[in-house]
Amino acid sequence: MATHKIAVLAGDGIGQEVTPQAQKVLQIVGKATGVSFEFEPALVGGSAIDATGDPLPPASLALCEQSDAILFGAVGGPKWDNAPQERRPERGLLALRKRLDLFANLRPARCFPMLVDASPLKRSIVEGTDLLVVRELTGGLYFGEPRGREEMAGGGARAVNTMTYTSAEIERVARAAFDVARKRRRRLASVDKANVLIVSQLWREVVNRVATDYPDVQLEHVLVDNCAMALVQHPTHFDTIVTENTFGDILSDEAAILAGSMGMLPSASLGGRVGLYEPVHGTAPTLRGRASRTRSRRSCRPRCCSAIRSAWAPMPTASTPRRCPCSSADSARATSTPQAPSWWARPRWVISSRPRWNAPTEPDDPRRLGRRRRAGCRPRPNEQQEGTNMRIAVVGATGAVGQTTLKILEERKFPVSDLRAFASERSVGKSVVFKGERIAVEKIGPASFKGIEVAFFSAGSGQSREYAPQAVKAGAVVVDKSSAFRMDPAVPLVVPEINAHALAGHRGIVACPNCTTIVTVMPLKPLHDAGRLRRVVATSYQAVSGAGVNGVAALMQETLAWARGETITPSFFQHQIAFNLIPHIDKFDASGYTGEELKLVGEVRKILELPHLAIAPTTVRVPVFTTHSIAVNAETEIKLTRERAREVLSTFPGLTLWDEPGENRYPMPVAVEGRDECFVGRVREDLSLANGLNFWVVGDQLRKGAALNGIQIAELLIR
Ligand SMILES: NC(=O)c1ccc[n+]([C@@H]2O[C@H](COP(=O)([O-])OP(=O)(O)OC[C@H]3O[C@@H](n4cnc5c(N)ncnc54)[C@H](OP(=O)(O)O)[C@@H]3O)[C@@H](O)[C@H]2O)c1
């Protein structure tokens, strides 16, 4: 059994109470994971001053240097408030950071659904917050020279602190932050005060240089004053934040309020050989002996620790155990608690590293708008030249698909000059966030689409039928995600990887297929190209968000009611959805099939241009927040072996093969949520049929099944 040596520096105040509890937790975690810990205590802070006169005695520093990790409590207290600088408890911690070269401080702030009301901010603002502040820890104002105070001859005094950074210091923390962002949602906000401070101008220059090594991470620069405001106005905008020491000190404490309290948060100081792990709270002298912080710490810290652990994992300079010593048991506990899906209030910034789709690049690709003009189609009054920004409308902007559309427009840097957000009358007065700005939600009126060039509709088929023709009349191209026009022969029904050619000759409206259709048809296309499809049997396992925000709320409420021991009262679906399966999506017709099942049949046939393809569908609603899964049996005219099927599936754009059963690797909703591709696994030859194949396909139905597919269509149209 591996043994890790942990230096325990409990410090002062409640540091001495919470640290023994953390040791107990570590021991339990160690037992569960086959790791043992050897704890050795040492003095630091005020208690060290009292015993030795030094806030960081040499023996404590030596122990830390020889250990694998440091478990730190807290330092300080009123007793030492008036002591000279070098004999202040905090100097012990600063010296430790400097001596161990702990240059990067990671502080996650995550708002857990069950603690959302612990924050003094409104639920609508903090819900879904999940950010991580990477603070430079060993430079800047807190360490810069010259520093000091002098009494002035003519009376009064003068004090100096110096903010100083070298480019090397900035670069190493920037790299740490980019690595962390890569492991998260690939979005990094670098915070500075470059409009005033020369140090910040160097900071920005170096961060920009480092960014060229991380093309997959979206970087933005935010002024510190603006960031302070944005953190409490729309915290869900942020993913990873990197900033210098003083700004980071202030912003990370501000971020703590988003999670409910500083007592909820952990902190890791990393960079050198040994990592230092501590709670964010201070010594809380007034709480000492009351164990109240111990309680909140026990209940919250494990999940926060897992956030640090996963964020830190990719640091390239890591050597010995710089990981948080918490176990996977923690994350298992965290994921077993019902949580809102990520898209609900929190942006996802996952950008696929795979080629996205076979986008047209040649100047006379028939899918381009220009060609459409040449082909004699009615020109749109607002038809764009390549590269120009577009005026966009998102109809249904407050809904599950609308919210995802806003995120993906931003992620893919869709050229937007102006964005208008529409929803029902109920949402007038609310706002949505796009590129960090709040956009007021409007009700659709007679002149709503004037000047709009592309309108994404996801407000239900009734609204599409009523308003899409108005938008087209006003000169917009409508990308419609409802079922209103899908089966209209005059309207192309498009999955860009499969039938982008169908866009040629559109008359202002392009339809996006049903979400289950898109996920199902993605693997069917390459199989058809290779072996000619004869028959398909598809059974879906559809997430509650496929029914919109109300579906998500229903699963949340029912699960929470169950956890509280209350009676579950179905409020949205026909039956209880928590811990249940409902083989009923949309209305039944006389044949016994549901509308959802018949959509799958008609739409797959239209997209593949196989009007007689035999399809047997069953659609089932399952208690999963986001991401649809479909079990498919496909019969082909030409025999496809398992190997051949795997080959054609793995090379099709927008599809990824996860099919390593020996390693328990196959797609599942929790792994696929937030991803752009559809994932295929469990590929097998049918035991009962000569030319049959079985497989399992999973896709995030809010992304590829709706919003992303619509944006891909628009990208084709504006090229
Ligand atoms: N969810 C999916 O996975 C998925 C996938 C593919 C396609 N779709 C299709 O996309 C559409 C939206 O689905 P969703 O899941 O996003 O539903 P949702 O979460 O319930 O959102 C519906 C949106 O439509 C708006 N809306 C409702 N009535 C309106 C009206 N009279 N005028 C203007 N806006 C109105 C709502 O505004 P308020 O907030 O003001 O009510 C909200 O923004 C549906 O047609 C659905 O079939 C959904």
The ligand as a MOL file (V3000), in Angstrom:
LIG
                    3D

  0  0  0     0  0            999 V3000
M  V30 BEGIN CTAB
M  V30 COUNTS 48 52 0 0 0
M  V30 BEGIN ATOM
M  V30 1 N -35.2160 20.1270 -26.0790 0
M  V30 2 C -34.6970 19.4480 -27.0810 0
M  V30 3 O -33.8520 18.5690 -26.8820 0
M  V30 4 C -35.1160 19.7420 -28.4970 0
M  V30 5 C -34.3850 19.1620 -29.5200 0
M  V30 6 C -34.7460 19.4280 -30.8460 0
M  V30 7 C -35.8100 20.2560 -31.0930 0
M  V30 8 N -36.5080 20.8100 -30.0700 0 CHG=1
M  V30 9 C -37.6230 21.7040 -30.4050 0
M  V30 10 O -37.2330 23.0340 -30.0340 0
M  V30 11 C -38.3840 23.7500 -29.5900 0
M  V30 12 C -38.0910 24.3040 -28.2050 0
M  V30 13 O -37.7910 23.2660 -27.3260 0
M  V30 14 P -37.1630 23.5310 -25.8860 0
M  V30 15 O -36.7930 22.1910 -25.3960 0
M  V30 16 O -36.1410 24.5850 -25.9220 0 CHG=-1
M  V30 17 O -38.4480 24.0280 -25.0730 0
M  V30 18 P -38.5220 24.9400 -23.7770 0
M  V30 19 O -37.3460 24.7450 -22.9230 0
M  V30 20 O -39.8550 24.6590 -23.1890 0
M  V30 21 O -38.5020 26.4290 -24.3520 0
M  V30 22 C -39.5320 26.9380 -25.1400 0
M  V30 23 C -39.1810 28.3350 -25.5810 0
M  V30 24 O -40.2120 28.8290 -26.4220 0
M  V30 25 C -40.6790 30.0630 -25.8900 0
M  V30 26 N -42.0780 30.2880 -26.1850 0
M  V30 27 C -43.1330 29.5700 -25.7570 0
M  V30 28 N -44.2710 30.1200 -26.2140 0
M  V30 29 C -43.9270 31.2090 -26.9390 0
M  V30 30 C -44.6380 32.2050 -27.6700 0
M  V30 31 N -45.9460 32.1890 -27.7350 0
M  V30 32 N -43.9290 33.1730 -28.2910 0
M  V30 33 C -42.5900 33.2110 -28.2350 0
M  V30 34 N -41.8620 32.3080 -27.5620 0
M  V30 35 C -42.5180 31.3160 -26.9240 0
M  V30 36 C -40.4480 29.9260 -24.4120 0
M  V30 37 O -40.4710 31.1860 -23.8010 0
M  V30 38 P -40.8630 31.3520 -22.2380 0
M  V30 39 O -39.6390 31.0270 -21.4620 0
M  V30 40 O -41.2320 32.7840 -22.1640 0
M  V30 41 O -41.9960 30.4210 -21.9590 0
M  V30 42 C -39.0690 29.3020 -24.4100 0
M  V30 43 O -38.0940 30.2600 -24.6910 0
M  V30 44 C -39.5440 22.7770 -29.6690 0
M  V30 45 O -40.1970 22.9620 -30.8960 0
M  V30 46 C -38.8820 21.4330 -29.6440 0
M  V30 47 O -39.6430 20.4360 -30.2610 0
M  V30 48 C -36.1780 20.5850 -28.7660 0
M  V30 END ATOM
M  V30 BEGIN BOND
M  V30 1 1 1 2
M  V30 2 2 2 3
M  V30 3 1 2 4
M  V30 4 1 4 5
M  V30 5 2 4 48
M  V30 6 2 5 6
M  V30 7 1 6 7
M  V30 8 2 7 8
M  V30 9 1 8 9
M  V30 10 1 8 48
M  V30 11 1 9 10
M  V30 12 1 9 46
M  V30 13 1 10 11
M  V30 14 1 11 12
M  V30 15 1 11 44
M  V30 16 1 12 13
M  V30 17 1 13 14
M  V30 18 2 14 15
M  V30 19 1 14 16
M  V30 20 1 14 17
M  V30 21 1 17 18
M  V30 22 2 18 19
M  V30 23 1 18 20
M  V30 24 1 18 21
M  V30 25 1 21 22
M  V30 26 1 22 23
M  V30 27 1 23 24
M  V30 28 1 23 42
M  V30 29 1 24 25
M  V30 30 1 25 26
M  V30 31 1 25 36
M  V30 32 1 26 27
M  V30 33 1 26 35
M  V30 34 2 27 28
M  V30 35 1 28 29
M  V30 36 1 29 30
M  V30 37 2 29 35
M  V30 38 1 30 31
M  V30 39 2 30 32
M  V30 40 1 32 33
M  V30 41 2 33 34
M  V30 42 1 34 35
M  V30 43 1 36 37
M  V30 44 1 36 42
M  V30 45 1 37 38
M  V30 46 2 38 39
M  V30 47 1 38 40
M  V30 48 1 38 41
M  V30 49 1 42 43
M  V30 50 1 44 45
M  V30 51 1 44 46
M  V30 52 1 46 47
M  V30 END BOND
M  V30 END CTAB
M  END
